Amino acid sequence: MESKKEIQLYSGKFYYTCTYGGTLACGLTHSFFTPIDLVKTSLQVDPKLYKGNFDGWRTLYRGEGLRGLYTGWVPTLFGYGFQGAAKYGFNEFFKKEYSDLAGKEYAYKYRTPIHLAAKFIADIALCPWEALKVKMQSSKEPFANSTLEGFNKIWRQEGIYGLYKGIGPLWARQIPYTMMKFASFERTVEYIYGSLEKPKEEYNAFQQLGVSYVSGYIAGIFCTVVSHPADTLVSKMNNVQKFGGESTISLAMRLLKELGFKGVWRGFGARVLLIGNLTSLQWLIYDYVKVSTGIPTTGSDGKIKY
C-alpha cells in the first residue's frame, strides 16, 4: 500500500495522531459498550442481582429505559479516553526510543516490556474514573447524578484513597491485559500476513484494516482470560469499606478468599463478548486514524521491523 507521506514517522505530529487515535479507539468503544460492562460489573459485585446478562439488560431497560443501560458512560468515556491516549501514544514513543537506544532488533524482540511501561502510566490516568464508574454501576441506590457530584462524594468520604484504592488490582488486570492485547495482536497480524501470498504493503487500506479487525478480536479473547479475575477484584474493591487498620493488600486478600475460584470468574461470558468486540473495534479505529493520515497500520508481516 502506498503511503500518503502526509505525516513523518516519529515526528511530533505522528505522536499526536497516535495519541488522538488511541483516545477515540478506547473512549468511544468502552462508552458504546457500557450496557455490557454495566451488567458484568453488577454481577461481579452481587451475583444474585440478575439471573444472567439478558435478564440484567431487560430489567434495567424496563426500569430506567436506555438511560439506565448507560449508567456510568461519562466516566467510562473520559477514563478510557485518557487511558487510550497514554496507552497508544506512549507505546509508539517507547518503541521508537528503545529502538534508537538498543537497536531495532532488540526493540522488536523486547516489545512486550515496552507495552508494560506504557500501560503502567495509562492506568494512573484511568484509575479515578474507573473507581467512579464502578460505584455508579454497582450501587443499589443511584450513587450520583453527575460525574462531578460523584467525584466530590468519593473525595468527601474517602479522600485520595477512594480514587486510587483499586490501582493495584487495576494494574493486575490492565497490565497483563495490555501486554496480551499488543503482543497477541501483533503476532496474529504476523501470522495472517505470513499465511498470505503477498507481503503486507501490497494490500490496500481496506484489506489491511480487515486484518486489524480480525486480529483485534482474537487478541481480545486472550486478553479476557488473563485479566478477568483481577477485573472482578477491582469491581469488589470499589464497593466495600476496609476494616479498621486493614491495608489495601489485606482487603484484596480478604475479598479473594470470599470470592473463591468460582467467584473471580463471575461475568466472564459477558466480558468475552465485551472485550472481543472492544479490542477489534479499538484496533480498527486506531489503524483507520493512522492510514487516513498516511501512517502504516500497526504490526508487520514478520519481516519488517519498526
Backbone as numpy.savetxt, mean C-alpha at the origin, in Angstrom:
# Nx Ny Nz CAx CAy CAz Cx Cy Cz
9.67 0.21 -27.93 8.83 1.40 -27.93 9.70 2.64 -27.93
9.44 3.60 -28.80 10.25 4.81 -28.88 9.91 5.74 -27.73
10.94 6.25 -27.11 10.74 7.19 -26.03 10.48 8.59 -26.58
9.57 9.32 -25.96 9.28 10.67 -26.38 10.39 11.63 -25.99
11.23 11.20 -25.04 12.38 11.98 -24.57 11.94 13.36 -24.08
10.77 13.44 -23.49 10.28 14.70 -22.95 10.88 14.98 -21.58
11.25 13.93 -20.87 11.81 14.08 -19.53 13.11 13.31 -19.45
14.16 13.96 -19.02 15.45 13.30 -18.88 15.44 12.41 -17.64
15.88 11.18 -17.82 15.92 10.25 -16.69 16.77 10.81 -15.55
16.25 10.67 -14.33 16.92 11.06 -13.09 17.13 12.56 -12.96
16.38 13.33 -13.73 16.37 14.78 -13.55 15.36 15.12 -12.46
15.32 16.41 -12.07 14.35 16.83 -11.08 12.93 16.57 -11.56
12.68 16.79 -12.84 11.34 16.58 -13.39 10.99 15.10 -13.41
12.00 14.26 -13.60 11.77 12.81 -13.57 11.29 12.38 -12.19
11.98 12.83 -11.13 11.59 12.45 -9.78 10.23 13.03 -9.42
9.97 14.26 -9.88 8.66 14.86 -9.62 7.56 14.02 -10.27
7.78 13.58 -11.51 6.78 12.80 -12.23 6.54 11.46 -11.54
7.59 10.81 -11.08 7.45 9.53 -10.38 6.72 9.72 -9.04
7.02 10.82 -8.35 6.34 11.12 -7.09 4.86 11.40 -7.34
4.58 12.16 -8.37 3.19 12.47 -8.74 2.46 11.18 -9.13
3.11 10.34 -9.92 2.50 9.07 -10.32 2.22 8.19 -9.13
3.14 8.14 -8.16 2.94 7.35 -6.96 1.79 7.88 -6.11
1.65 9.20 -6.05 0.55 9.81 -5.31 -0.80 9.39 -5.89
-0.93 9.51 -7.20 -2.17 9.11 -7.86 -2.41 7.61 -7.71
-1.37 6.82 -7.96 -1.51 5.36 -7.96 -2.02 4.84 -6.62
-1.46 5.32 -5.53 -1.84 4.80 -4.22 -3.06 5.51 -3.63
-3.10 6.84 -3.74 -4.22 7.58 -3.15 -5.55 7.24 -3.79
-5.60 7.26 -5.12 -6.85 7.00 -5.82 -7.33 5.57 -5.66
-6.42 4.61 -5.77 -6.84 3.21 -5.70 -7.31 2.82 -4.31
-6.57 3.21 -3.28 -6.97 2.85 -1.92 -8.31 3.49 -1.55
-8.52 4.75 -1.93 -9.79 5.41 -1.58 -10.94 4.81 -2.38
-10.70 4.42 -3.63 -11.75 3.83 -4.45 -12.24 2.51 -3.85
-11.30 1.72 -3.31 -11.65 0.42 -2.76 -11.95 0.48 -1.26
-12.29 1.65 -0.75 -12.62 1.80 0.67 -13.68 0.82 1.15
-14.77 0.53 0.38 -15.77 -0.43 0.88 -15.20 -1.80 1.22
-14.25 -2.27 0.43 -13.63 -3.58 0.72 -12.78 -3.47 1.97
-11.99 -2.42 2.06 -11.12 -2.21 3.22 -11.94 -2.02 4.48
-13.08 -1.33 4.36 -13.94 -1.05 5.50 -14.45 -2.33 6.15
-15.01 -3.23 5.35 -15.53 -4.49 5.89 -14.40 -5.36 6.41
-13.30 -5.38 5.69 -12.13 -6.17 6.14 -11.66 -5.70 7.51
-11.52 -4.40 7.69 -11.06 -3.84 8.96 -12.05 -4.13 10.08
-13.34 -3.98 9.78 -14.38 -4.22 10.78 -14.37 -5.67 11.25
-14.19 -6.61 10.34 -14.17 -8.02 10.69 -12.90 -8.40 11.47
-11.81 -7.69 11.19 -10.58 -7.95 11.93 -10.74 -7.55 13.40
-11.45 -6.46 13.64 -11.65 -5.96 14.99 -12.75 -6.72 15.71
-13.85 -7.01 15.00 -14.98 -7.73 15.60 -15.53 -8.74 14.59
-15.09 -10.00 14.67 -15.51 -11.00 13.68 -17.01 -11.32 13.71
-17.70 -10.91 14.79 -19.14 -11.18 14.91 -19.99 -10.07 14.31
-19.37 -9.03 13.84 -20.11 -7.87 13.35 -20.92 -8.19 12.11
-20.31 -8.93 11.17 -21.00 -9.33 9.94 -20.78 -10.82 9.70
-21.66 -11.41 8.92 -21.54 -12.82 8.58 -20.46 -13.04 7.52
-20.14 -12.01 6.78 -19.14 -12.11 5.72 -19.05 -10.78 5.00
-18.28 -10.76 3.92 -18.07 -9.51 3.19 -19.36 -8.96 2.60
-20.13 -9.81 1.93 -21.35 -9.34 1.29 -22.39 -8.88 2.32
-22.45 -9.58 3.44 -23.36 -9.16 4.50 -22.95 -7.79 5.04
-21.65 -7.57 5.15 -21.16 -6.27 5.62 -21.53 -5.15 4.67
-21.30 -5.36 3.38 -21.63 -4.31 2.41 -23.14 -4.05 2.37
-23.92 -5.12 2.44 -25.37 -4.99 2.39 -25.88 -4.24 3.63
-25.35 -4.57 4.78 -25.77 -3.93 6.02 -25.43 -2.45 6.02
-24.22 -2.14 5.60 -23.78 -0.74 5.58 -24.60 0.07 4.58
-24.85 -0.50 3.43 -25.59 0.24 2.40 -27.03 0.48 2.83
-27.65 -0.52 3.45 -29.03 -0.36 3.91 -29.12 0.68 5.03
-28.10 0.70 5.87 -28.15 1.60 7.01 -27.74 3.03 6.70
-26.71 3.20 5.86 -26.16 4.54 5.63 -26.00 4.90 4.16
-26.36 3.99 3.27 -26.21 4.29 1.85 -24.76 4.24 1.41
-24.49 4.86 0.27 -23.14 4.85 -0.30 -22.14 5.53 0.63
-22.61 6.55 1.34 -21.72 7.26 2.27 -21.17 6.32 3.33
-22.03 5.41 3.83 -21.57 4.47 4.83 -20.51 3.53 4.33
-20.60 3.16 3.05 -19.61 2.26 2.46 -18.25 2.93 2.30
-18.25 4.27 2.29 -17.00 5.01 2.09 -16.53 5.71 3.35
-16.92 5.17 4.50 -16.41 5.70 5.76 -14.88 5.60 5.80
-14.24 6.71 6.08 -12.78 6.73 6.17 -12.06 6.98 4.86
-12.80 7.37 3.80 -12.13 7.52 2.50 -11.19 8.72 2.46
-11.48 9.76 3.25 -10.62 10.96 3.21 -9.23 10.68 3.80
-9.13 10.15 5.04 -7.78 9.80 5.52 -7.11 8.74 4.66
-7.90 7.87 4.04 -7.32 6.88 3.13 -6.70 7.56 1.92
-7.42 8.51 1.33 -6.92 9.23 0.16 -5.63 9.96 0.46
-5.62 10.74 1.54 -4.44 11.53 1.87 -3.31 10.66 2.39
-3.63 9.72 3.27 -2.58 8.88 3.84 -1.84 8.08 2.80
-2.58 7.41 1.94 -1.93 6.58 0.93 -1.40 7.42 -0.23
-1.96 8.63 -0.40 -1.37 9.54 -1.38 0.03 9.95 -0.96
0.19 10.35 0.32 1.51 10.70 0.85 2.44 9.50 0.82
1.90 8.34 1.19 2.72 7.13 1.20 3.20 6.79 -0.20
2.30 6.87 -1.18 2.68 6.56 -2.56 3.72 7.50 -3.10
3.59 8.79 -2.76 4.57 9.78 -3.20 5.96 9.43 -2.69
6.04 9.09 -1.40 7.34 8.75 -0.81 7.84 7.40 -1.30
6.93 6.43 -1.38 7.33 5.07 -1.75 7.90 5.00 -3.15
7.18 5.55 -4.12 7.64 5.49 -5.50 8.75 6.50 -5.78
8.60 7.70 -5.23 9.61 8.73 -5.47 10.96 8.37 -4.90
10.98 7.98 -3.61 12.24 7.61 -2.98 12.82 6.33 -3.58
11.96 5.42 -4.01 12.47 4.19 -4.62 13.27 4.50 -5.88
12.75 5.38 -6.72 13.48 5.77 -7.93 14.77 6.51 -7.58
14.70 7.37 -6.55 15.87 8.13 -6.13 16.95 7.22 -5.57
16.56 6.29 -4.69 17.54 5.39 -4.08 18.15 4.44 -5.12
17.35 4.00 -6.09 17.89 3.14 -7.14 19.02 3.85 -7.89
18.79 5.10 -8.21 19.79 5.86 -8.95 21.03 6.13 -8.09
20.80 6.57 -6.85 21.93 6.89 -5.98 22.79 5.67 -5.70
22.15 4.53 -5.43 22.92 3.32 -5.15 23.61 2.81 -6.41
22.98 3.03 -7.55 23.60 2.63 -8.82 24.88 3.43 -9.05
24.83 4.73 -8.77 26.02 5.57 -8.94 27.10 5.21 -7.93
26.67 4.80 -6.74 27.63 4.51 -5.67 28.28 3.14 -5.85
27.48 2.12 -6.15 27.98 0.74 -6.18 28.05 0.14 -7.57
27.46 0.82 -8.55 27.43 0.27 -9.90 26.08 -0.33 -10.22
25.73 -0.36 -11.49 24.42 -0.84 -11.92 24.19 -2.31 -11.55
25.24 -3.11 -11.64 25.08 -4.54 -11.36 24.66 -4.77 -9.92
25.30 -4.06 -8.96 24.96 -4.23 -7.56 23.62 -3.59 -7.23
23.31 -2.47 -7.88 22.01 -1.84 -7.66 20.90 -2.77 -8.09
21.11 -3.47 -9.18 20.11 -4.43 -9.67 20.02 -5.65 -8.75
21.18 -6.12 -8.29 21.23 -7.32 -7.46 20.60 -7.08 -6.10
20.83 -5.89 -5.54 20.34 -5.58 -4.19 19.18 -4.59 -4.22
18.30 -4.73 -5.20 17.20 -3.78 -5.30 16.15 -3.95 -4.21
16.07 -5.13 -3.60 15.08 -5.34 -2.55 15.37 -4.47 -1.31
16.62 -4.37 -0.80 16.88 -3.45 0.31 16.59 -1.99 -0.05
16.73 -1.65 -1.32 16.40 -0.29 -1.75 14.91 -0.04 -1.57
14.08 -1.03 -1.91 12.65 -0.90 -1.70 12.34 -0.72 -0.21
13.08 -1.43 0.65 12.86 -1.36 2.08 13.12 0.06 2.60
14.20 0.68 2.17 14.54 2.03 2.63 13.46 3.03 2.25
12.96 2.93 1.02 11.91 3.84 0.57 10.63 3.63 1.38
10.33 2.38 1.68 9.09 2.08 2.40 9.15 2.52 3.84
10.32 2.43 4.44 10.51 2.85 5.83 10.09 4.31 5.99
10.51 5.13 5.05 10.18 6.55 5.08 8.69 6.77 4.78
8.18 6.05 3.80 6.80 6.24 3.37 5.81 5.94 4.50
6.10 4.96 5.33 5.16 4.57 6.38 5.08 5.60 7.51
6.14 6.37 7.70 6.08 7.45 8.68 5.03 8.48 8.26
4.94 8.72 6.96 3.93 9.64 6.44 2.53 9.05 6.53
2.41 7.74 6.38 1.10 7.08 6.37 0.51 6.88 7.75
1.31 6.61 8.77 0.84 6.09 10.04 -0.28 6.90 10.70
-0.18 8.23 10.83 -1.28 8.96 11.49 -2.61 8.83 10.73
-2.55 8.85 9.43 -3.76 8.73 8.61 -4.36 7.33 8.73
-3.50 6.33 8.82 -3.97 4.95 8.98 -4.64 4.78 10.34
-4.07 5.41 11.38 -4.66 5.33 12.71 -6.07 5.92 12.71
-6.24 7.07 12.07 -7.56 7.70 12.00 -8.52 6.88 11.16
-8.05 6.38 10.04 -8.90 5.57 9.16 -9.45 4.35 9.88
-8.59 3.65 10.61 -9.02 2.44 11.32 -10.06 2.79 12.39
-9.84 3.87 13.12 -10.80 4.26 14.15 -12.14 4.63 13.53
-12.13 5.33 12.42 -13.38 5.73 11.76 -14.12 4.51 11.21
-13.38 3.51 10.75 -14.01 2.36 10.12 -14.46 1.30 11.11
-13.88 1.25 12.28 -14.17 0.14 13.18 -14.89 0.53 14.46
-15.12 1.83 14.69 -15.85 2.25 15.88 -17.34 1.96 15.70
-17.97 1.43 16.74 -19.40 1.11 16.67 -20.24 2.37 16.55
-19.81 3.42 17.22 -20.43 4.74 17.07 -19.53 5.58 16.19
-20.09 6.51 15.40 -19.25 7.36 14.54 -18.12 8.01 15.34
-16.88 7.80 14.92 -15.74 8.31 15.67 -15.59 9.82 15.51
-15.82 10.32 14.31 -15.69 11.75 14.05 -16.47 12.09 12.79
-16.90 13.35 12.71 -17.66 13.81 11.54 -16.77 14.36 10.44
-15.50 14.56 10.75 -14.57 15.08 9.75 -13.17 14.60 10.08
-12.28 14.73 9.12 -10.89 14.32 9.34 -10.22 15.16 10.42
-10.43 16.46 10.38 -9.82 17.35 11.37 -10.33 17.04 12.77
-11.64 16.81 12.88 -12.20 16.46 14.18 -11.61 15.15 14.69
-11.41 14.21 13.79 -10.85 12.92 14.18 -9.43 13.05 14.70
-8.60 13.81 14.01 -7.22 14.02 14.47 -7.19 14.73 15.82
-8.04 15.74 15.98 -8.09 16.46 17.26 -8.51 15.54 18.39
-9.44 14.63 18.11 -9.92 13.71 19.13 -8.83 12.74 19.56
-8.11 12.20 18.59 -7.00 11.30 18.91 -5.93 12.03 19.72
-5.63 13.25 19.31 -4.59 14.04 19.98 -4.98 14.34 21.43
-6.24 14.69 21.66 -6.71 14.99 23.01 -6.68 13.76 23.89
-7.04 12.62 23.34 -7.15 11.40 24.13 -5.81 10.70 24.36
-4.94 10.70 23.35 -3.72 9.90 23.44 -2.44 10.64 23.07
-2.55 11.85 22.54 -1.36 12.59 22.14 -0.70 11.97 20.92
0.60 12.22 20.78 1.34 11.72 19.62 1.36 10.20 19.58
1.27 9.58 20.77 1.25 8.12 20.83 0.07 7.56 20.05
-1.07 8.22 20.15 -2.26 7.73 19.47 -2.12 7.72 17.97
-1.32 8.63 17.44 -1.12 8.71 15.99 -0.06 7.74 15.50
0.86 7.36 16.39 1.98 6.52 15.95 2.12 5.21 16.73
1.11 4.83 17.52 1.26 3.58 18.28 1.25 2.37 17.38
0.74 2.52 16.17 0.73 1.39 15.24 1.90 1.37 14.28
2.93 2.20 14.50 4.02 2.29 13.53 4.80 0.98 13.45
5.00 0.30 14.58 5.73 -0.98 14.55 5.00 -2.03 13.72
3.74 -2.33 14.07 2.99 -3.27 13.23 2.81 -2.79 11.80
2.73 -1.47 11.62 2.59 -0.95 10.25 3.84 -1.26 9.44
5.02 -1.05 10.05 6.26 -1.43 9.37 6.29 -2.94 9.13
5.83 -3.71 10.13 5.82 -5.17 9.99 4.90 -5.60 8.85
3.84 -4.81 8.61 2.93 -5.11 7.50 3.44 -4.56 6.19
3.80 -3.29 6.18 4.06 -2.59 4.93 5.45 -2.85 4.34
6.46 -3.05 5.19 7.80 -3.28 4.65 7.87 -4.63 3.91
7.43 -5.74 4.53 7.39 -6.99 3.74 6.46 -6.87 2.53
5.35 -6.16 2.73 4.39 -5.96 1.64 5.06 -5.26 0.45
5.76 -4.17 0.73 6.36 -3.40 -0.37 7.56 -4.11 -0.97
8.36 -4.76 -0.14 9.48 -5.52 -0.69 8.96 -6.60 -1.63
7.88 -7.27 -1.22 7.28 -8.28 -2.07 6.63 -7.63 -3.30
6.01 -6.47 -3.09 5.33 -5.77 -4.18 6.29 -5.42 -5.31
7.41 -4.80 -4.97 8.36 -4.39 -5.98 9.13 -5.58 -6.53
9.60 -6.46 -5.62 10.42 -7.59 -6.07 9.62 -8.55 -6.95
8.42 -8.95 -6.49 7.63 -9.90 -7.28 7.12 -9.27 -8.56
6.82 -7.96 -8.52 6.38 -7.27 -9.73 7.48 -7.28 -10.78
8.68 -6.86 -10.39 9.77 -6.76 -11.37 10.19 -8.14 -11.87
10.15 -9.12 -11.00 10.51 -10.47 -11.45 9.43 -11.06 -12.36
8.17 -10.72 -12.10 7.10 -11.18 -12.98 7.20 -10.51 -14.34
7.53 -9.22 -14.35 7.74 -8.51 -15.61 8.86 -9.18 -16.40
9.95 -9.48 -15.72 11.07 -10.15 -16.38 10.66 -11.51 -16.94
9.88 -12.24 -16.17 9.45 -13.57 -16.61 8.55 -13.46 -17.85
7.62 -12.52 -17.82 6.69 -12.38 -18.95 7.45 -12.00 -20.22
8.31 -11.00 -20.12 9.06 -10.59 -21.32 10.03 -11.68 -21.75
10.57 -12.40 -20.76 11.48 -13.49 -21.11 10.78 -14.62 -21.84
9.45 -14.72 -21.64 8.66 -15.77 -22.30 8.17 -15.35 -23.68
8.32 -14.06 -23.99 7.86 -13.54 -25.27 8.99 -13.54 -26.29
8.63 -13.33 -27.52 9.61 -13.44 -28.60 10.48 -12.19 -28.75
9.94 -11.04 -28.41 10.66 -9.78 -28.64 11.08 -9.15 -27.32
12.14 -8.33 -27.33 12.53 -7.60 -26.12 11.49 -6.54 -25.77
11.52 -6.08 -24.54 10.51 -5.16 -24.02 10.33 -3.92 -24.87
11.41 -3.30 -25.30 11.32 -2.02 -25.99 10.65 -2.11 -27.36
10.46 -3.31 -27.87 9.80 -3.46 -29.17 8.28 -3.57 -29.06
7.76 -3.57 -27.83 6.32 -3.59 -27.65 5.82 -2.15 -27.43
4.60 -1.89 -27.89 4.07 -0.53 -27.77 3.61 -0.24 -26.34
3.20 1.01 -26.10 2.83 1.43 -24.75 1.65 0.63 -24.20
0.66 0.38 -25.02 -0.51 -0.37 -24.57 -0.13 -1.78 -24.14
0.73 -2.43 -24.91 1.16 -3.79 -24.58 1.99 -3.81 -23.30
2.86 -2.82 -23.14 3.68 -2.75 -21.93 2.83 -2.49 -20.70
1.81 -1.65 -20.84 0.91 -1.39 -19.71 0.11 -2.63 -19.35
-0.21 -3.45 -20.36 -0.89 -4.72 -20.09 -0.02 -5.64 -19.25
1.28 -5.67 -19.54 2.22 -6.46 -18.75 2.28 -5.92 -17.33
2.28 -4.58 -17.19 2.31 -3.97 -15.86 1.09 -4.37 -15.05
-0.08 -4.37 -15.68 -1.32 -4.71 -14.97 -1.31 -6.16 -14.49
-0.98 -7.09 -15.39 -0.97 -8.51 -15.03 0.08 -8.77 -13.95
1.26 -8.19 -14.11 2.32 -8.40 -13.13 1.93 -7.82 -11.78
1.21 -6.70 -11.80 0.76 -6.08 -10.56 -0.22 -6.95 -9.80
-1.14 -7.60 -10.51 -2.12 -8.43 -9.83 -1.44 -9.65 -9.19
-0.51 -10.26 -9.92 0.22 -11.40 -9.38 1.01 -10.98 -8.15
1.67 -9.82 -8.23 2.43 -9.31 -7.09 1.52 -9.05 -5.89
0.29 -8.58 -6.15 -0.64 -8.29 -5.08 -1.01 -9.51 -4.26
-1.12 -10.66 -4.91 -1.45 -11.89 -4.19 -0.33 -12.26 -3.22
0.91 -12.17 -3.70 2.05 -12.45 -2.83 2.12 -11.45 -1.68
1.82 -10.17 -1.97 1.85 -9.13 -0.95 0.89 -9.44 0.19
-0.30 -9.89 -0.16 -1.32 -10.17 0.84 -0.87 -11.27 1.80
-0.29 -12.31 1.27 0.13 -13.45 2.08 1.17 -13.03 3.12
2.16 -12.23 2.72 3.26 -11.90 3.63 2.90 -10.81 4.64
1.81 -10.07 4.40 1.54 -8.91 5.25 0.24 -8.99 6.04
-0.59 -10.01 5.80 -1.92 -9.98 6.41 -1.93 -10.08 7.94
-1.17 -10.96 8.57 -1.20 -11.00 10.04 -0.89 -9.64 10.67
0.10 -8.94 10.13 0.44 -7.62 10.66 -0.68 -6.62 10.39
-1.37 -6.77 9.27 -2.50 -5.89 8.96 -3.60 -6.05 10.00
-3.89 -7.28 10.40 -4.87 -7.53 11.45 -4.44 -6.89 12.77
-3.15 -7.00 13.08 -2.64 -6.43 14.32 -2.75 -4.91 14.32
-2.49 -4.26 13.18 -2.64 -2.80 13.07 -4.08 -2.40 13.38
-5.04 -3.12 12.81 -6.45 -2.81 13.04 -6.82 -2.94 14.52
-6.33 -4.00 15.16 -6.64 -4.22 16.57 -5.97 -3.18 17.47
-4.72 -2.85 17.19 -3.98 -1.94 18.07 -4.58 -0.55 18.08
-5.18 -0.15 16.97 -5.77 1.18 16.90 -7.18 1.21 17.48
-7.61 0.11 18.13 -8.95 0.06 18.71 -8.95 -0.43 20.15
-7.80 -0.50 20.77 -7.74 -0.91 22.17 -6.85 0.05 22.95
-7.07 0.12 24.24 -6.24 0.93 25.12 -5.21 0.05 25.82
-4.05 0.61 26.06 -3.03 -0.12 26.81 -3.41 -0.19 28.28
-2.98 -1.27 28.93 -3.09 -1.35 30.37 -2.09 -0.38 30.98
-2.27 -0.04 32.22 -1.33 0.86 32.88 0.08 0.30 32.89
1.01 1.09 32.34 2.41 0.66 32.30 2.74 -0.32 31.20
1.78 -0.67 30.39 2.01 -1.63 29.30 2.71 -0.96 28.13
3.78 -1.59 27.62 4.49 -1.04 26.48 3.78 -1.40 25.19
4.18 -0.75 24.12 3.58 -1.04 22.81 3.86 -2.49 22.40
5.08 -2.96 22.68 5.43 -4.33 22.34 4.59 -5.31 23.15
4.40 -5.00 24.43 3.59 -5.87 25.28 2.15 -5.90 24.80
1.64 -4.74 24.37 0.29 -4.68 23.84 0.16 -5.55 22.60
1.15 -5.44 21.72 1.12 -6.25 20.50 1.14 -7.73 20.82
1.99 -8.12 21.76 2.08 -9.54 22.13 0.77 -10.02 22.77
0.15 -9.16 23.59 -1.13 -9.54 24.21 -2.21 -9.76 23.16
-2.26 -8.86 22.18 -3.27 -8.99 21.14 -3.02 -10.21 20.25
-1.75 -10.48 19.96 -1.44 -11.67 19.17 -1.87 -12.94 19.89
-1.68 -12.96 21.21 -2.09 -14.12 21.99 -3.60 -14.27 21.98
-4.32 -13.14 22.08 -5.78 -13.17 22.06 -6.32 -13.61 20.70
-5.68 -13.14 19.64 -6.14 -13.46 18.30 -5.88 -14.92 17.92
-4.70 -15.40 18.26 -4.32 -16.75 17.87 -4.03 -16.83 16.38
-3.63 -18.01 15.94 -3.26 -18.18 14.52 -4.43 -17.90 13.59
-5.60 -18.40 13.94 -6.78 -18.21 13.10 -7.21 -16.76 13.08
-7.09 -16.09 14.22 -7.54 -14.71 14.32 -6.76 -13.74 13.46
-5.45 -13.96 13.32 -4.65 -13.01 12.54 -4.94 -13.10 11.05
-5.68 -14.14 10.65 -6.01 -14.28 9.23 -7.45 -13.85 8.93
-8.11 -13.18 9.88 -9.44 -12.66 9.63 -9.42 -11.68 8.46
-10.43 -11.76 7.62 -10.54 -10.82 6.51 -9.59 -11.09 5.37
-8.95 -12.27 5.37 -7.94 -12.55 4.34 -8.56 -12.57 2.94
-9.74 -13.17 2.80 -10.37 -13.24 1.48 -10.65 -11.87 0.91
-11.20 -10.99 1.75 -11.49 -9.63 1.30 -10.21 -8.89 0.95
-9.15 -9.17 1.70 -7.90 -8.44 1.44 -7.22 -8.93 0.17
-7.35 -10.22 -0.16 -6.82 -10.71 -1.43 -7.49 -9.97 -2.58
-8.81 -9.84 -2.49 -9.56 -9.10 -3.51 -9.12 -7.65 -3.56
-8.95 -7.07 -2.38 -8.54 -5.67 -2.30 -7.14 -5.45 -2.86
-6.17 -6.20 -2.35 -4.77 -5.95 -2.70 -4.46 -6.37 -4.14
-5.08 -7.45 -4.62 -4.85 -7.84 -6.01 -5.25 -6.73 -6.96
-6.46 -6.19 -6.77 -6.91 -5.10 -7.62 -6.14 -3.81 -7.38
-5.85 -3.53 -6.11 -5.09 -2.33 -5.78 -3.72 -2.33 -6.47
-3.01 -3.41 -6.31 -1.64 -3.47 -6.81 -1.60 -3.40 -8.33
-2.50 -4.11 -8.99 -2.51 -4.07 -10.46 -2.85 -2.67 -10.97
-3.83 -2.03 -10.35 -4.21 -0.68 -10.78 -3.14 0.35 -10.43
-2.46 0.16 -9.30 -1.39 1.08 -8.93 -0.26 1.06 -9.96
0.15 -0.15 -10.34 1.22 -0.23 -11.34 0.74 0.28 -12.69
-0.53 0.06 -13.01 -1.07 0.55 -14.27 -1.08 2.07 -14.29
-1.56 2.70 -13.22 -1.60 4.16 -13.14 -0.20 4.74 -13.12
0.66 4.17 -12.30 2.04 4.68 -12.17 2.77 4.61 -13.51
2.68 3.45 -14.17 3.38 3.31 -15.44 2.72 4.12 -16.55
1.41 4.35 -16.45 0.74 5.20 -17.44 1.26 6.64 -17.33
1.41 7.12 -16.11 1.97 8.46 -15.91 3.37 8.54 -16.50
4.14 7.47 -16.32 5.52 7.46 -16.84 5.54 7.46 -18.37
4.78 6.56 -19.00 4.86 6.48 -20.46 4.22 7.70 -21.12
3.24 8.32 -20.45 2.60 9.49 -21.03 3.53 10.70 -21.06
4.62 10.63 -20.28 5.60 11.71 -20.28 6.93 11.27 -20.90
6.92 10.10 -21.52 8.12 9.64 -22.21 9.09 8.84 -21.38
8.69 8.42 -20.17 9.55 7.62 -19.30 9.22 6.14 -19.50
10.21 5.26 -19.57 9.92 3.82 -19.74 9.10 3.26 -18.59
8.33 2.22 -18.86 7.60 1.54 -17.79 8.57 0.87 -16.83
8.08 0.53 -15.65 8.91 -0.05 -14.60 9.25 -1.50 -14.93
10.49 -1.90 -14.60 10.90 -3.28 -14.83 11.58 -3.44 -16.17
12.23 -4.58 -16.35 12.98 -4.85 -17.57 12.68 -6.26 -18.05
13.34 -6.65 -19.14 13.18 -8.01 -19.63 14.25 -8.94 -19.10
14.97 -8.45 -18.06 16.02 -9.27 -17.45 17.38 -9.03 -18.05
17.43 -8.28 -19.15 18.70 -7.98 -19.80 19.12 -6.53 -19.60
18.11 -5.67 -19.40 18.38 -4.24 -19.25 18.46 -3.89 -17.78
19.54 -3.28 -17.38 19.67 -2.81 -16.01 19.25 -1.34 -15.98
19.19 -0.79 -14.77 18.67 0.57 -14.66 19.44 1.50 -15.57
